[in-house]
């Protein structure tokens, strides 16, 4: 079964304007499947295959020279010299749509691109499915969505999450983490991952995280950077534009996929999620990750924040369409609306300067889709449809 990815059209448009397009994202997010199906006329090389690697290394100019059809190079970061070769070849041809470079290690890809291909490449990111790409999502519950996550292999091949995610985590640690940085104690790093999962949706306290793991603060910073550059976690920065006080400066921590979080929390039964003390955070992560994925799959950079004042009053998500146009969200795992859902949204509204338009919204676990006191109440599975109109 092939599920069309929204980013495909963005890649096609970029190939008309740039000689090189880069597609990065976490392992198993569907990059290879997308590229092979969307661009069947492109010649394909995967540098994790020894025969493809040896072929290119033996004669990079001859193999990679553009011959009328484009060339896809998967896991391009495996052969760093390839970026300089492509720079020379693309400049000689001076044509758009020559190369697509794909990889799962953002740090290495971006480093080589900035060194050799600046100004010649359009960068895109592909993540596991977003809700709007899955037609059957309205037939499932938020609990099942959190538990299964959105990695294509889990959903398409009907693999049980408890079979997929532990192996995924182990492979990720052994392949990507070890290749990016020397980590002597993988057991400690695995513990660090689990502690990060326990902090999803929380303001990041690096000192507390380091102490609980038994590592230095600098090590914790390095490891968080690794998780970010390999598309495991995402940091939501505090919103401060046009506000007089910047009281909270630390970001909030989220994972790109809730199935991964559930596995790290050792949840092996979806029925346990609603009783888990992290249920509210998991539901919040589900919604926030959908916003981030939707932005990237539309070829845009996320302008998404959170807000919290000195008294601990918080807005879960602030989407900045532009400096004078905001969308503020409260994310609630409850199935029944209460007036308390509106309290923080209204308080934040009063703090904003008068020239800022603010659309207020509550995304929750219920069924009613309606407007209440100038605030839109939206079921979680309908929220991606609203995003189409909010993010333009």
N, C-alpha and C positions, 0 to 999 in steps of 0.2 A: 504494500500500500504506500503510495506517494502522497504526502501532504504538502501542498504548496506553501512555500515560505514567503512572507510578505516582503522580505528584504531582496528577493530576486529581482524585482522591478527596479529597485534602487541600484543594484549592481549593473544591470543592463544599461541604465542611464549613465552611470559613471564610465562604463567602457566606451561610450560615445564621446566622452570629454577628456579622458585621461589615457595615456599609453599603458598604465599599470593600475590595477586594482588589488587591494589587499583585503583578505577576509580572515579575521581572527575570531577566536572564541574558545570556550572550554572544550575539552575532549568529549566526544560523543554528542556534540550539539547538532550534528547533521551537516557540517561543512562540506565534506566530500560528497555526500549524497546530493546535496543541492547543486554543487558545481557540475557534477557528472550529468545530472538530469537536465539542468538548465542550459548547459553549454556542451552538447554532445559532439560538436564539430571541433572543439578545442582538443589539442593533443595533451594527454595527461601524464604527469610524472609524480610519483610519491617518493620522497627522499627517505622514508622509513623502509622502503624496499631496497635491498642491497643491489639488485640488478639495475634499478633506476638510478640509484646513487652512483654506482660505478660507471654507468653509461655517461652521465653528465660530467662527472669529475674527469673522465678520460678525454672528453672533447666538448667542453662547455660551449664554445662559440659555434661549433658545427651543429650540435644538438639543439641549442636554444635559439638559434637565429630564426626570426619570424619569417614564415614561408607562405603566408596568405591566410592561415587559420591561427587563432590564438593558441596560447600555451598556458596550461594550468600546472603550477608547481606546488604540490602539497607538502606541508611540513618543511617549508623553505629554509627555516632557521637551522636545519641540520647541516647545511653547507653554506657557511657565512660568505664565502667568496662569490656565491651566486648573485648577490645583490650588486656588486660592482660590474659583473658581467652583463647583467640585465640593464644596468644604467647605460653602458656603452652601446649595447645592441639596440635599445629603444631609442636612444638619441640618433643613432645612424639611420634608422628607419623613419623616425619622426612621424609615427602614425598612432592614432588612438586605438585602444582595444587590443593591444598585443599580448599582455600577460596578466594572469591572475595568480597572486601569491597567497597561499593559505597556510595557517599555522595555529597551534594551540598554546604558544608561549608568547604572550603579548610583549613582555619585556625585551626578549631577544629580537622579535620581529621589528618592534618600534625602534630599537637601537640601530639596527642595520638599515632600516628605511630612512631614519633621520641622517645617517652618515652618508648614504649613497643615492637615495631616491627622492629626496626632498623636492617638492614642486612637481614631481612626475606621477605621484600616486594618490589615489583616493582610498581612504581606510574605512572599512566597514567591520561591524562586529555581529556575529551570529550566536545567539544563546539558545538554550532549550526552548521548545514551543512556548509561545505566549497563548493566552486563553483564546484570543480571537482567531488563532490558526486551527483550533480544534472544534469542529462543529458539534461534537457530542458532549461538550463540557457542561451544558445546562442540565444534562441527565445525571450528573454525579453530584455528590455533596462536597462542601468545602473540606470536610475531614478527609475524604478520599483523595481530593486534589492535593492537599498538603502531604499526605502520606506517599502517594505515588510520584509526586513531582512531575516534571515535564520533559525529561530526557526522552528523545525519540525512541530509543531502543525499548524502554520500559513500556511506553504506550502502544507502539506499533507491534512489537513482538509479544506483548502480553506477558512480560517478565515480572515476577514478583519483586517488589522493591527490596525486600530483605535478601534477595539473591543478587540484585544488581549493585546496590550502593556500597556494601562493604568491599566488594571487589573493585569497584570504581575508586574508592578512597585509597585502597592499598596500591592499585596501579598508579594513581596520581602521585602518591608519596614516593614510590620507588622510581618512577620515570621522570616526572617533571620536577619535583622538589630537589631530588639529588642532582639533576642536571643543571639546575639554576643556582644552587648553593650547597656547599658541603655541610651536611647536618650529621653529626656523629651519632646522636641518640634519636633514632626514628620513633621509639616508643614515647619519648618526651614530646616530640612534635605531634604525634597522634593524640596525646593527652591535650596538648594545646588546641588542636582542632576541636576536640569535644568541648573544651571550656569556652571556645568562641561560639559554638552552637548554643551553649547555655546562656549566652549574652546577646542573642539575636534580638533586635529591636530595642536595645539598651544603649544609652550614652556610653561611649567607650572609656573605660578607666584602664589605661595601659599598665599602670603600676599594680593595680589589683590583679589584673590578668597575669602579669609576670610573676607576682608572688604566688598565686595559686598554682602556676605551672612549675615553679621552681627554677626560673630562668631570670636573666637580667632584663632590665627595661629595654636596653638597646637590642637584645636578641628578640624580644617580643616585637619591637618595631620592625626589625628585618623580616621576621616571619609573617607579620601582618601584610607587609609589602609583597611578599611572595604570594600570599593568598589572594591579594588584590590583582596582581599582574597575571596570575594564572586563572582568573575569572571564577574564583570560588566565593569571595566575599565582595561586598560593595559598601562604601562608606557614604552615608547621607550627612551632608554638612549642614550646620545650623544656618537658618535664614536670618539676615541682619539688615538687608537693604532698606533704606528709608526709616529705620527704627533708631531711636536715640541710644538704646542700651544694647550692648552685645554681651549678654550675661553668660551664655553657654558657648564655649568655643570648641568643645570636643565633638566629633562626629558620632552618629549612631551606626551600629554595625548590623548589616543584613547579609544574608546569603542569596545568591542568584537563584537557588533552587531549594524549595522547601523539603523535597524528598531527601535531599542530602542532609539537611538539618535534622529531620526526624530520625534518620539512620544514625547520625552522630550522637543523638540523644538516646539511642538504643530503644527507640520505639519500634516494635515489631508487630504491632496490631493496630489498625486504624481506629478501632473502637476505644482504644486507650487515649487517643489524642484529646478528645473533648474533656477528659478527666485530668489531663496533664496540667501541671502548674504553669507550663509554658504555652498553653493553648492560645491565649490572647496574643502573645508575641508571634507565634507561628502563623496565626491568621493575618496579623499585621504584615509579617514578612511576605505572605502570599500576595497581598495587594500591592505592597511597595515594589516587589520584584516584577510584578506585571507592568507597572508604570515604567520602570527602568528598561525592561526588555522591549516594550512597545516603542519607546523613544529610539532605541538603537535599531530596531527592525524597520523603522521608518527613515533611517539614515540621519537621525538627529542626535545631538548631544543632550543628555538629560539635564534639565534645569530644575532639579527637584531637591527640596530641603525639608528640614523640620524646624520647629520653633519651640523654645521653652523659656519661661521667665524665671526670676529669682525665687518665686514662690513654688516653682515646680509645675506651674500650669503649662500644658503642652498642646501643640497642634501636631498631629502625627505626620502630616505631609503638606508641604507648600510647593505648588507647581508655579513657577514663574514663566508665564507666557511672554511677558516683557515687563520692564520695571514698573509699568502702570497697570498691569493686568495679571492678577493672581487667581489661582484656584486653591482653596484650602480644604483639606480632607481630615475628617475624623474617621478612624477605622475601628470598628467594633465587632467583636466575635459574637455578640448577642443576637438572638433571633427576633427579639421584640424591641421596638423603638421606645425610648424614654426621653423626656425632655432634657435630661442630663447630657445626652449626646450633643446638644446644641450649645451648651454653656461655654466651652472653651472657644468655639468658633466665633461666638458673639463677642466674647471678651477681646479676642485678637482683632476682630473687625473694628472695634472702637479705638485700638491703638494705632491703626494704619492712618496715614495722612489722607485727607479728603479727596485727593486727585487719583487715588488708586482704586481701581475696580476689583472687587473680590467676589468670586463665585464660591459659595459655601456648599459643601457636600459631605454627606455621611455615607460611607460604604460599610454595609453590615451583612449579617448572615441570614437576614429575613427575606421576605418575598415581595413586600410592597415597594413600588417604584413611584414616588410622588414628591411633590414639593410641600414643605412644612416651614412656615415662617421664613421665607426667602432662602431656604436651604433644601437642596435636593437630597432625597433619601433614595439610595441605590443598592439593590442586591449585588453581592460580590460578582456573580456570574454575568451581570449586565454591565458592569463597570467598564470593561474594554470597549464596548460599543460607545459609551460616553466619551472615552478617550479620543476616539476618532474625531469628535467634534471639538474637544478641548485643545488638542495638540494639532496645530496646523502650521 
